Amino acid sequence: MQTLKININGQRFTAMLYDNAATQKLVQNLPVTLNMKDLHGNEKYYYLDTSLPAKAQHIGKINAGDIMLFGSDCLVVFYESFNTSYSYTPIGKIENAAGLKKVVGRGSVKVEFSL
């Protein structure tokens, strides 16, 4: 498994990436800085310029720190835990998600992803 470095407002996080086609394609486009928007007070999302090879599955429960792909082009970082009926392609999991909610704040946030 590869480790993803994430920088949000000067705070650094690391995530373990899952080994799947979507993650491999995403990694090819790193490093990247995205202006992620807020949705529902529990996630930050960004529609990518290119589609990734999605293999969505019913997740059931989202955990704070989960990084998922919604559809084939929407990258999502969750900062709250909750149950869901939506399907996602898992990308990775932020290892040290404590404090993530405070760091991402409200509204849009610039997020840097690199290896």
The first five atom37 places (N, CA, C, CB, O) and aatype in JSON, in Angstrom:
{
  "aatype": [12, 5, 16, 10, 11, 9, 2, 9, 2, 7, 5, 1, 13, 16, 0, 12, 10, 18, 3, 2, 0, 0, 16, 5, 11, 10, 19, 5, 2, 10, 14, 19, 16, 10, 2, 12, 11, 3, 10, 8, 7, 2, 6, 11, 18, 18, 18, 10, 3, 16, 15, 10, 14, 0, 11, 0, 5, 8, 9, 7, 11, 9, 2, 0, 7, 3, 9, 12, 10, 13, 7, 15, 3, 4, 10, 19, 19, 13, 18, 6, 15, 13, 2, 16, 15, 18, 15, 18, 16, 14, 9, 7, 11, 9, 6, 2, 0, 0, 7, 10, 11, 11, 19, 19, 7, 1, 7, 15, 19, 11, 19, 6, 13, 15, 10],
  "atom_mask": [
    [1, 1, 1, 1, 1],
    [1, 1, 1, 1, 1],
    [1, 1, 1, 1, 1],
    [1, 1, 1, 1, 1],
    [1, 1, 1, 1, 1],
    [1, 1, 1, 1, 1],
    [1, 1, 1, 1, 1],
    [1, 1, 1, 1, 1],
    [1, 1, 1, 1, 1],
    [1, 1, 1, 0, 1],
    [1, 1, 1, 1, 1],
    [1, 1, 1, 1, 1],
    [1, 1, 1, 1, 1],
    [1, 1, 1, 1, 1],
    [1, 1, 1, 1, 1],
    [1, 1, 1, 1, 1],
    [1, 1, 1, 1, 1],
    [1, 1, 1, 1, 1],
    [1, 1, 1, 1, 1],
    [1, 1, 1, 1, 1],
    [1, 1, 1, 1, 1],
    [1, 1, 1, 1, 1],
    [1, 1, 1, 1, 1],
    [1, 1, 1, 1, 1],
    [1, 1, 1, 1, 1],
    [1, 1, 1, 1, 1],
    [1, 1, 1, 1, 1],
    [1, 1, 1, 1, 1],
    [1, 1, 1, 1, 1],
    [1, 1, 1, 1, 1],
    [1, 1, 1, 1, 1],
    [1, 1, 1, 1, 1],
    [1, 1, 1, 1, 1],
    [1, 1, 1, 1, 1],
    [1, 1, 1, 1, 1],
    [1, 1, 1, 1, 1],
    [1, 1, 1, 1, 1],
    [1, 1, 1, 1, 1],
    [1, 1, 1, 1, 1],
    [1, 1, 1, 1, 1],
    [1, 1, 1, 0, 1],
    [1, 1, 1, 1, 1],
    [1, 1, 1, 1, 1],
    [1, 1, 1, 1, 1],
    [1, 1, 1, 1, 1],
    [1, 1, 1, 1, 1],
    [1, 1, 1, 1, 1],
    [1, 1, 1, 1, 1],
    [1, 1, 1, 1, 1],
    [1, 1, 1, 1, 1],
    [1, 1, 1, 1, 1],
    [1, 1, 1, 1, 1],
    [1, 1, 1, 1, 1],
    [1, 1, 1, 1, 1],
    [1, 1, 1, 1, 1],
    [1, 1, 1, 1, 1],
    [1, 1, 1, 1, 1],
    [1, 1, 1, 1, 1],
    [1, 1, 1, 1, 1],
    [1, 1, 1, 0, 1],
    [1, 1, 1, 1, 1],
    [1, 1, 1, 1, 1],
    [1, 1, 1, 1, 1],
    [1, 1, 1, 1, 1],
    [1, 1, 1, 0, 1],
    [1, 1, 1, 1, 1],
    [1, 1, 1, 1, 1],
    [1, 1, 1, 1, 1],
    [1, 1, 1, 1, 1],
    [1, 1, 1, 1, 1],
    [1, 1, 1, 0, 1],
    [1, 1, 1, 1, 1],
    [1, 1, 1, 1, 1],
    [1, 1, 1, 1, 1],
    [1, 1, 1, 1, 1],
    [1, 1, 1, 1, 1],
    [1, 1, 1, 1, 1],
    [1, 1, 1, 1, 1],
    [1, 1, 1, 1, 1],
    [1, 1, 1, 1, 1],
    [1, 1, 1, 1, 1],
    [1, 1, 1, 1, 1],
    [1, 1, 1, 1, 1],
    [1, 1, 1, 1, 1],
    [1, 1, 1, 1, 1],
    [1, 1, 1, 1, 1],
    [1, 1, 1, 1, 1],
    [1, 1, 1, 1, 1],
    [1, 1, 1, 1, 1],
    [1, 1, 1, 1, 1],
    [1, 1, 1, 1, 1],
    [1, 1, 1, 0, 1],
    [1, 1, 1, 1, 1],
    [1, 1, 1, 1, 1],
    [1, 1, 1, 1, 1],
    [1, 1, 1, 1, 1],
    [1, 1, 1, 1, 1],
    [1, 1, 1, 1, 1],
    [1, 1, 1, 0, 1],
    [1, 1, 1, 1, 1],
    [1, 1, 1, 1, 1],
    [1, 1, 1, 1, 1],
    [1, 1, 1, 1, 1],
    [1, 1, 1, 1, 1],
    [1, 1, 1, 0, 1],
    [1, 1, 1, 1, 1],
    [1, 1, 1, 0, 1],
    [1, 1, 1, 1, 1],
    [1, 1, 1, 1, 1],
    [1, 1, 1, 1, 1],
    [1, 1, 1, 1, 1],
    [1, 1, 1, 1, 1],
    [1, 1, 1, 1, 1],
    [1, 1, 1, 1, 1],
    [1, 1, 1, 1, 1]
  ],
  "atom_positions": [
    [[0.83, -1.19, 0.0], [0.0, 0.0, 0.0], [0.87, 1.25, 0.0], [-0.94, 0.0, 1.21], [1.91, 1.31, 0.66]],
    [[0.43, 2.25, -0.75], [1.13, 3.52, -0.79], [0.56, 4.46, 0.26], [1.05, 4.15, -2.19], [-0.58, 4.31, 0.7]],
    [[1.37, 5.44, 0.65], [0.93, 6.45, 1.59], [0.71, 7.76, 0.84], [1.97, 6.63, 2.74], [1.55, 8.2, 0.06]],
    [[-0.43, 8.36, 1.1], [-0.79, 9.64, 0.5], [-0.55, 10.73, 1.53], [-2.27, 9.64, 0.02], [-0.93, 10.6, 2.69]],
    [[0.09, 11.82, 1.1], [0.28, 12.99, 1.97], [-0.8, 14.0, 1.64], [1.71, 13.61, 1.79], [-1.07, 14.28, 0.47]],
    [[-1.42, 14.55, 2.68], [-2.5, 15.51, 2.5], [-2.18, 16.74, 3.34], [-3.89, 14.9, 2.91], [-1.88, 16.63, 4.53]],
    [[-2.24, 17.91, 2.72], [-1.99, 19.17, 3.42], [-3.25, 20.03, 3.32], [-0.75, 19.92, 2.82], [-3.71, 20.36, 2.23]],
    [[-3.8, 20.38, 4.49], [-5.0, 21.21, 4.55], [-4.72, 22.35, 5.52], [-6.26, 20.38, 5.0], [-4.5, 22.12, 6.71]],
    [[-4.72, 23.58, 5.01], [-4.48, 24.75, 5.85], [-3.22, 24.61, 6.71], [-5.68, 25.0, 6.75], [-3.22, 24.99, 7.89]],
    [[-2.16, 24.07, 6.13], [-0.9, 23.92, 6.85], [-0.82, 22.71, 7.76], [0.0, 0.0, 0.0], [0.24, 22.42, 8.32]],
    [[-1.92, 21.99, 7.91], [-1.95, 20.78, 8.74], [-1.73, 19.57, 7.84], [-3.31, 20.66, 9.53], [-2.37, 19.44, 6.8]],
    [[-0.84, 18.7, 8.26], [-0.51, 17.53, 7.43], [-1.18, 16.28, 7.96], [1.01, 17.32, 7.38], [-1.24, 16.03, 9.16]],
    [[-1.69, 15.5, 7.03], [-2.3, 14.21, 7.33], [-1.68, 13.18, 6.39], [-3.86, 14.26, 7.16], [-1.12, 13.54, 5.35]],
    [[-1.76, 11.92, 6.76], [-1.34, 10.84, 5.87], [-2.5, 9.86, 5.74], [-0.04, 10.13, 6.41], [-3.3, 9.69, 6.66]],
    [[-2.55, 9.22, 4.58], [-3.6, 8.24, 4.33], [-2.99, 7.01, 3.67], [-4.73, 8.84, 3.44], [-2.07, 7.12, 2.86]],
    [[-3.5, 5.87, 4.03], [-3.12, 4.63, 3.36], [-4.04, 4.47, 2.16], [-3.2, 3.38, 4.33], [-5.26, 4.55, 2.3]],
    [[-3.46, 4.26, 1.0], [-4.24, 4.11, -0.23], [-4.58, 2.63, -0.46], [-3.47, 4.69, -1.44], [-3.76, 1.75, -0.2]],
    [[-5.77, 2.39, -0.94], [-6.19, 1.02, -1.28], [-5.66, 0.67, -2.66], [-7.74, 0.88, -1.23], [-5.46, 1.55, -3.5]],
    [[-5.44, -0.61, -2.88], [-4.91, -1.08, -4.15], [-6.06, -1.42, -5.09], [-3.98, -2.31, -3.94], [-6.58, -2.54, -5.08]],
    [[-6.46, -0.44, -5.9], [-7.49, -0.69, -6.91], [-7.23, 0.22, -8.11], [-8.93, -0.44, -6.31], [-6.38, 1.11, -8.05]],
    [[-7.95, -0.01, -9.18], [-7.71, 0.73, -10.43], [-7.95, 2.23, -10.28], [-8.59, 0.18, -11.53], [-7.21, 3.04, -10.85]],
    [[-8.98, 2.62, -9.53], [-9.28, 4.04, -9.34], [-8.14, 4.75, -8.62], [-10.58, 4.22, -8.56], [-7.72, 5.84, -9.01]],
    [[-7.64, 4.13, -7.57], [-6.53, 4.71, -6.8], [-5.28, 4.8, -7.66], [-6.25, 3.88, -5.54], [-4.58, 5.82, -7.63]],
    [[-4.98, 3.76, -8.42], [-3.8, 3.78, -9.28], [-3.86, 4.91, -10.3], [-3.66, 2.44, -10.0], [-2.86, 5.57, -10.56]],
    [[-5.04, 5.14, -10.87], [-5.2, 6.23, -11.85], [-5.08, 7.58, -11.16], [-6.58, 6.11, -12.57], [-4.48, 8.5, -11.72]],
    [[-5.64, 7.72, -9.97], [-5.54, 8.98, -9.22], [-4.08, 9.31, -8.93], [-6.35, 8.9, -7.91], [-3.65, 10.45, -9.09]],
    [[-3.32, 8.32, -8.49], [-1.91, 8.5, -8.13], [-1.11, 9.02, -9.33], [-1.31, 7.18, -7.63], [-0.16, 9.78, -9.14]],
    [[-1.47, 8.62, -10.54], [-0.77, 9.07, -11.74], [-0.9, 10.59, -11.94], [-1.31, 8.34, -12.98], [-0.08, 11.19, -12.64]],
    [[-1.91, 11.19, -11.34], [-2.15, 12.63, -11.51], [-1.65, 13.46, -10.33], [-3.63, 12.88, -11.71], [-1.92, 14.66, -10.27]],
    [[-0.94, 12.85, -9.42], [-0.41, 13.58, -8.25], [0.96, 14.16, -8.57], [-0.32, 12.65, -7.02], [1.67, 13.61, -9.42]],
    [[1.36, 15.25, -7.94], [0.64, 16.01, -6.91], [-0.43, 16.89, -7.54], [1.62, 16.86, -6.1], [-0.35, 17.27, -8.7]],
    [[-1.44, 17.22, -6.72], [-2.53, 18.06, -7.17], [-3.08, 18.85, -5.97], [-3.65, 17.21, -7.84], [-3.11, 18.35, -4.85]],
    [[-3.5, 20.07, -6.24], [-4.17, 20.9, -5.23], [-5.58, 21.14, -5.71], [-3.41, 22.25, -4.99], [-5.79, 21.63, -6.81]],
    [[-6.56, 20.79, -4.87], [-7.96, 20.9, -5.23], [-8.69, 21.85, -4.29], [-8.63, 19.52, -5.21], [-8.44, 21.85, -3.08]],
    [[-9.58, 22.65, -4.83], [-10.43, 23.51, -4.03], [-11.72, 22.73, -3.77], [-10.72, 24.9, -4.75], [-12.65, 22.75, -4.58]],
    [[-11.77, 22.04, -2.63], [-12.87, 21.14, -2.32], [-14.01, 21.88, -1.63], [-12.38, 19.98, -1.44], [-13.8, 22.66, -0.71]],
    [[-15.23, 21.62, -2.1], [-16.43, 22.24, -1.55], [-17.02, 21.36, -0.46], [-17.47, 22.5, -2.67], [-16.77, 20.15, -0.4]],
    [[-17.82, 21.99, 0.42], [-18.45, 21.25, 1.51], [-19.83, 20.77, 1.09], [-18.56, 22.14, 2.77], [-20.53, 21.43, 0.32]],
    [[-20.21, 19.6, 1.6], [-21.55, 19.06, 1.36], [-22.07, 18.43, 2.64], [-21.53, 18.02, 0.2], [-21.4, 17.59, 3.24]],
    [[-23.25, 18.84, 3.05], [-23.96, 18.26, 4.2], [-23.25, 18.39, 5.54], [-24.21, 16.82, 3.94], [-23.65, 17.74, 6.5]],
    [[-22.2, 19.19, 5.63], [-21.5, 19.34, 6.9], [-20.78, 18.08, 7.34], [0.0, 0.0, 0.0], [-20.51, 17.9, 8.53]],
    [[-20.46, 17.18, 6.36], [-19.73, 15.97, 6.73], [-18.69, 15.54, 5.71], [-20.7, 14.85, 6.93], [-17.98, 14.56, 5.92]],
    [[-18.59, 16.26, 4.59], [-17.65, 15.86, 3.54], [-17.18, 17.05, 2.72], [-18.28, 14.82, 2.64], [-17.87, 18.07, 2.61]],
    [[-16.0, 16.91, 2.14], [-15.46, 17.84, 1.16], [-15.36, 17.06, -0.15], [-14.05, 18.43, 1.6], [-14.94, 15.9, -0.17]],
    [[-15.75, 17.71, -1.25], [-15.74, 17.0, -2.53], [-15.19, 17.89, -3.65], [-17.15, 16.53, -2.88], [-15.17, 19.12, -3.55]],
    [[-14.73, 17.21, -4.71], [-14.22, 17.89, -5.89], [-14.47, 17.01, -7.12], [-12.69, 18.22, -5.74], [-14.16, 15.82, -7.11]],
    [[-15.04, 17.61, -8.17], [-15.23, 16.88, -9.43], [-13.95, 16.97, -10.24], [-16.44, 17.44, -10.23], [-13.54, 18.06, -10.65]],
    [[-13.33, 15.84, -10.48], [-12.07, 15.75, -11.22], [-12.3, 16.04, -12.7], [-11.43, 14.37, -11.05], [-13.42, 15.89, -13.21]],
    [[-11.24, 16.45, -13.39], [-11.32, 16.73, -14.83], [-11.44, 15.45, -15.65], [-10.09, 17.5, -15.27], [-11.98, 15.47, -16.76]],
    [[-10.96, 14.35, -15.12], [-11.01, 13.07, -15.82], [-11.69, 12.02, -14.94], [-9.58, 12.6, -16.23], [-11.65, 12.08, -13.72]],
    [[-12.31, 11.06, -15.59], [-12.95, 9.97, -14.88], [-11.92, 8.94, -14.44], [-14.02, 9.31, -15.75], [-10.9, 8.74, -15.09]],
    [[-12.21, 8.29, -13.33], [-11.38, 7.2, -12.83], [-12.17, 5.9, -12.99], [-10.95, 7.43, -11.33], [-13.4, 5.93, -13.02]],
    [[-11.48, 4.77, -13.08], [-12.19, 3.48, -13.23], [-12.89, 3.09, -11.93], [-11.19, 2.37, -13.67], [-12.29, 2.46, -11.05]],
    [[-14.14, 3.45, -11.82], [-14.91, 3.22, -10.59], [-15.35, 1.76, -10.48], [-16.13, 4.14, -10.54], [-15.61, 1.09, -11.47]],
    [[-15.41, 1.3, -9.25], [-15.98, -0.01, -8.92], [-16.73, 0.18, -7.61], [-14.86, -1.14, -8.8], [-16.33, -0.3, -6.55]],
    [[-17.86, 0.92, -7.72], [-18.63, 1.31, -6.54], [-19.2, 0.1, -5.82], [-19.75, 2.26, -6.93], [-19.57, -0.91, -6.42]],
    [[-19.26, 0.26, -4.5], [-19.85, -0.78, -3.66], [-20.64, -0.11, -2.55], [-18.76, -1.72, -3.07], [-20.35, 1.02, -2.14]],
    [[-21.65, -0.82, -2.07], [-22.45, -0.28, -0.96], [-21.56, -0.31, 0.28], [-23.79, -1.11, -0.74], [-21.13, -1.38, 0.71]],
    [[-21.3, 0.84, 0.85], [-20.38, 0.99, 1.98], [-21.09, 0.77, 3.31], [-19.72, 2.36, 1.96], [-20.55, 0.13, 4.21]],
    [[-22.31, 1.3, 3.44], [-23.08, 1.17, 4.67], [-22.72, 2.21, 5.71], [0.0, 0.0, 0.0], [-23.58, 2.97, 6.15]],
    [[-21.46, 2.24, 6.12], [-21.01, 3.21, 7.12], [-19.78, 3.94, 6.62], [-20.72, 2.52, 8.47], [-18.79, 3.33, 6.2]],
    [[-19.85, 5.27, 6.68], [-18.72, 6.14, 6.36], [-18.03, 6.48, 7.67], [-19.18, 7.44, 5.58], [-18.7, 6.75, 8.67]],
    [[-16.72, 6.47, 7.67], [-15.96, 6.87, 8.86], [-15.18, 8.14, 8.55], [-15.01, 5.74, 9.31], [-14.7, 8.34, 7.44]],
    [[-15.04, 9.0, 9.55], [-14.23, 10.2, 9.39], [-12.85, 9.78, 8.91], [-14.15, 11.02, 10.72], [-12.23, 8.89, 9.49]],
    [[-12.38, 10.44, 7.86], [-11.08, 10.1, 7.29], [-11.16, 9.25, 6.04], [0.0, 0.0, 0.0], [-10.15, 9.07, 5.35]],
    [[-12.34, 8.72, 5.72], [-12.48, 7.93, 4.5], [-12.32, 8.84, 3.27], [-13.86, 7.21, 4.46], [-12.84, 9.95, 3.24]],
    [[-11.6, 8.33, 2.29], [-11.45, 9.01, 1.0], [-12.1, 8.09, -0.02], [-9.92, 9.32, 0.66], [-11.7, 6.94, -0.18]],
    [[-13.11, 8.62, -0.72], [-13.89, 7.78, -1.63], [-14.08, 8.48, -2.97], [-15.26, 7.44, -1.01], [-13.87, 9.69, -3.1]],
    [[-14.48, 7.7, -3.94], [-14.84, 8.2, -5.25], [-16.34, 7.99, -5.41], [-14.03, 7.49, -6.4], [-16.83, 6.87, -5.28]],
    [[-17.08, 9.07, -5.68], [-18.51, 8.98, -5.94], [-18.69, 9.07, -7.44], [-19.31, 10.1, -5.2], [-18.2, 10.01, -8.07]],
    [[-19.4, 8.13, -8.01], [-19.48, 8.06, -9.47], [-18.09, 7.71, -10.0], [0.0, 0.0, 0.0], [-17.39, 6.88, -9.42]],
    [[-17.7, 8.34, -11.09], [-16.37, 8.06, -11.64], [-15.44, 9.27, -11.59], [-16.49, 7.58, -13.07], [-14.28, 9.18, -11.99]],
    [[-15.97, 10.42, -11.07], [-15.13, 11.62, -11.14], [-15.23, 12.54, -9.93], [-15.47, 12.39, -12.36], [-14.71, 13.66, -9.97]],
    [[-15.89, 12.11, -8.87], [-16.05, 12.98, -7.7], [-15.25, 12.43, -6.51], [-17.55, 13.12, -7.32], [-15.62, 11.41, -5.92]],
    [[-14.16, 13.11, -6.19], [-13.31, 12.71, -5.07], [-13.88, 13.32, -3.79], [-11.83, 13.17, -5.29], [-14.16, 14.51, -3.73]],
    [[-14.05, 12.48, -2.76], [-14.69, 12.91, -1.52], [-13.8, 12.55, -0.33], [-16.08, 12.27, -1.37], [-13.29, 11.44, -0.23]],
    [[-13.63, 13.53, 0.57], [-12.94, 13.31, 1.85], [-13.99, 13.53, 2.94], [-11.68, 14.28, 2.03], [-14.54, 14.63, 3.07]],
    [[-14.27, 12.5, 3.71], [-15.27, 12.59, 4.77], [-14.61, 12.98, 6.09], [-16.02, 11.25, 4.93], [-13.56, 12.45, 6.46]],
    [[-15.24, 13.91, 6.81], [-14.71, 14.33, 8.11], [-15.68, 14.06, 9.25], [-14.37, 15.8, 8.08], [-15.44, 14.47, 10.38]],
    [[-16.77, 13.37, 8.97], [-17.73, 12.91, 9.98], [-18.05, 11.45, 9.69], [-19.04, 13.79, 9.97], [-17.97, 11.02, 8.54]],
    [[-18.41, 10.71, 10.71], [-18.85, 9.32, 10.54], [-20.37, 9.29, 10.51], [-18.3, 8.42, 11.69], [-21.03, 10.01, 11.27]],
    [[-20.93, 8.46, 9.63], [-22.4, 8.33, 9.52], [-22.73, 7.12, 8.65], [-23.03, 9.64, 8.92], [-21.87, 6.59, 7.95]],
    [[-23.98, 6.68, 8.72], [-24.47, 5.6, 7.88], [-24.93, 6.16, 6.54], [-25.61, 4.82, 8.57], [-25.43, 7.29, 6.48]],
    [[-24.76, 5.39, 5.47], [-25.14, 5.85, 4.14], [-25.74, 4.73, 3.31], [-23.94, 6.45, 3.42], [-25.41, 3.56, 3.5]],
    [[-26.62, 5.1, 2.4], [-27.17, 4.14, 1.45], [-26.5, 4.29, 0.08], [-28.7, 4.32, 1.32], [-26.79, 3.53, -0.84]],
    [[-25.6, 5.26, -0.04], [-24.9, 5.5, -1.31], [-23.76, 4.51, -1.52], [-24.36, 6.93, -1.35], [-23.27, 3.89, -0.57]],
    [[-23.35, 4.37, -2.77], [-22.24, 3.49, -3.12], [-21.04, 4.32, -3.54], [-22.65, 2.52, -4.26], [-21.18, 5.36, -4.19]],
    [[-19.86, 3.86, -3.16], [-18.61, 4.56, -3.44], [-17.53, 3.56, -3.82], [-18.17, 5.4, -2.21], [-17.63, 2.37, -3.52]],
    [[-16.51, 4.07, -4.49], [-15.28, 3.3, -4.73], [-14.28, 3.76, -3.67], [-14.72, 3.52, -6.21], [-13.89, 4.93, -3.67]],
    [[-13.84, 2.88, -2.78], [-12.87, 3.28, -1.75], [-11.52, 3.65, -2.37], [-12.67, 2.14, -0.72], [-11.02, 2.94, -3.24]],
    [[-10.95, 4.76, -1.92], [-9.65, 5.23, -2.39], [-8.6, 5.07, -1.3], [-9.73, 6.7, -2.83], [-7.49, 4.6, -1.57]],
    [[-8.93, 5.45, -0.08], [-7.98, 5.36, 1.02], [-8.61, 5.77, 2.33], [0.0, 0.0, 0.0], [-9.81, 6.04, 2.41]],
    [[-7.78, 5.81, 3.36], [-8.24, 6.12, 4.72], [-7.18, 6.97, 5.4], [-8.53, 4.82, 5.54], [-6.02, 6.56, 5.53]],
    [[-7.57, 8.18, 5.86], [-6.66, 9.04, 6.61], [-6.39, 8.38, 7.95], [-7.25, 10.48, 6.8], [-7.32, 8.04, 8.68]],
    [[-5.12, 8.19, 8.26], [-4.73, 7.45, 9.46], [-4.94, 8.26, 10.73], [-3.28, 7.04, 9.37], [-5.34, 7.71, 11.76]],
    [[-4.68, 9.54, 10.67], [-4.73, 10.39, 11.86], [-5.85, 11.42, 11.7], [-3.35, 11.1, 12.09], [-5.59, 12.63, 11.67]],
    [[-7.1, 10.94, 11.6], [-8.24, 11.8, 11.27], [-8.72, 12.66, 12.45], [-9.37, 10.96, 10.77], [-9.62, 13.49, 12.28]],
    [[-8.15, 12.46, 13.63], [-8.54, 13.31, 14.77], [-8.22, 14.76, 14.44], [-7.81, 12.86, 16.08], [-7.1, 15.08, 14.03]],
    [[-9.17, 15.62, 14.61], [-8.96, 17.04, 14.31], [-9.23, 17.41, 12.88], [0.0, 0.0, 0.0], [-9.14, 18.59, 12.52]],
    [[-9.56, 16.44, 12.03], [-9.8, 16.71, 10.62], [-10.96, 17.69, 10.44], [-10.09, 15.41, 9.86], [-10.86, 18.62, 9.63]],
    [[-12.04, 17.5, 11.18], [-13.21, 18.38, 11.06], [-12.85, 19.83, 11.35], [-14.32, 17.92, 12.01], [-13.29, 20.73, 10.63]],
    [[-12.07, 20.05, 12.37], [-11.68, 21.41, 12.74], [-10.79, 22.04, 11.66], [-10.93, 21.4, 14.1], [-10.94, 23.23, 11.35]],
    [[-9.89, 21.26, 11.09], [-8.96, 21.77, 10.08], [-9.67, 22.13, 8.77], [-7.87, 20.74, 9.81], [-9.35, 23.14, 8.15]],
    [[-10.63, 21.3, 8.35], [-11.3, 21.58, 7.07], [-12.27, 22.75, 7.18], [-12.03, 20.35, 6.59], [-12.54, 23.42, 6.19]],
    [[-12.79, 23.0, 8.37], [-13.67, 24.14, 8.58], [-14.94, 24.07, 7.76], [0.0, 0.0, 0.0], [-15.32, 23.02, 7.25]],
    [[-15.57, 25.23, 7.63], [-16.82, 25.32, 6.86], [-16.53, 25.88, 5.48], [-17.86, 26.21, 7.6], [-15.56, 26.62, 5.28]],
    [[-17.35, 25.52, 4.55], [-17.19, 26.04, 3.2], [-16.06, 25.33, 2.44], [0.0, 0.0, 0.0], [-15.66, 24.22, 2.8]],
    [[-15.57, 25.99, 1.41], [-14.52, 25.4, 0.56], [-13.17, 25.45, 1.25], [-14.44, 26.13, -0.78], [-12.91, 26.32, 2.08]],
    [[-12.3, 24.5, 0.89], [-10.96, 24.44, 1.46], [-10.0, 23.91, 0.39], [-10.93, 23.54, 2.75], [-10.36, 23.03, -0.4]],
    [[-8.79, 24.45, 0.37], [-7.75, 23.98, -0.54], [-7.07, 22.77, 0.07], [-6.72, 25.1, -0.86], [-6.6, 22.83, 1.21]],
    [[-7.01, 21.69, -0.68], [-6.42, 20.44, -0.2], [-5.34, 20.0, -1.17], [-7.51, 19.32, -0.03], [-5.59, 19.85, -2.37]],
    [[-4.12, 19.8, -0.66], [-3.0, 19.33, -1.48], [-2.81, 17.84, -1.25], [-1.7, 20.12, -1.16], [-2.7, 17.39, -0.11]],
    [[-2.75, 17.08, -2.35], [-2.52, 15.65, -2.29], [-1.19, 15.36, -2.99], [-3.7, 14.85, -2.95], [-0.95, 15.84, -4.09]],
    [[-0.33, 14.56, -2.35], [0.94, 14.17, -2.97], [1.38, 12.84, -2.4], [2.03, 15.26, -2.74], [0.82, 12.35, -1.42]],
    [[2.39, 12.25, -3.02], [2.93, 10.97, -2.52], [4.11, 11.24, -1.63], [3.35, 10.04, -3.68], [4.71, 10.3, -1.1]]
  ]
}
